[in-house]
Amino acid sequence: MLCSTGVLTRDPDGTDHKQILEHGGKLGTSALELAVYEAWYGHLDEVVEDLRGSSFSFPVVHAKKGSRRGSGATTRTRSTTRTRSSR
């Protein structure tokens, strides 16, 4: 069963990804649906690194349409590495 990280984070005032790390264990699942926020774009590599270092898996990730544009972030999953680029 998946639980959305949106129960721990909210746009625009509660987007600190560290809330997921601090409180995610209380949700009763290790698989989370990750909501990505615009507030993360400037430090997306840091967010990804922190989340990858956690005990959680994120089999589903969602963000606003068009959010990949211009982020310049490198996304690393457990099995692949992709570089996001502007279109």
N, C-alpha and C positions, 0 to 999 in steps of 0.2 A: 504494500500500500504506500502511495506517495502522499506527502504533505507539502503544500506550497510554503516557500519561505516567506510569502506574503503575510503569514500569520505572525511573523516576527519583525518584518520590515514593511514600511509603507512609504510611498512617494507622496509628498515631497519632504516631509519632516523626519521620517524615521528610516533612512536608507543606509545606516551604518551596517556594513556586512558583518562586522564583529558581533552583532547581536545574534546572528545565525550560529556562530561558533560558541558563544556563551550559553545560549538558551536552546539550541537545536536538539540537544540530548533529551530534553524534557518532552519532546513530541512523540516519543515511542516508536520512531522509525529511523533507519539510517539512510534511507533513500528520500531525497527531497527534490521537489520541483523548484528550480532556481528562477526567481524573478530578477532580471537585470535592470538597473536603474541608470538614468542619464547621469546622475551624480557620480557614478563610478567611472565614467569614460576617461577622466583625466588621470586615473590611477588603476585602470583595469588590470594591468599586469600584477599589481600588488594584491588586488581582490582575488584574482585567479590563484595566485600562489598561496594565499592564506587558506582559501577554500580547499585547494588540492591537498594541503597539509592536514586537513581535518579527517575525521573518521567517516564523514558522510560521502555518499555518492549522489550525483546530480544527473540522473538519466534524462531529465527533461529540463530544458533551459528556454526561457522566453523573454523577449524584450519588445519594445515598441518597434513597429515596422520602420525600416530604414535606419535603425540604430547602429548598424555595422559601419555605415559610411563615416569615413574620417576618424574612426576611433584609433587606428594605427596600432591596435593591441595585438599581441600574439596570444592565441588561445591554445593551451596545451591540455589535451585530454589524456586519460590513462593510456590510450593506445595510439594516438596520432598527435601531430603538431601541425597547426595551420596558422598562417599569417593572414590577418585581415587587412585588406587594402581598400582604398577609395575606389569607387566605380566611376 
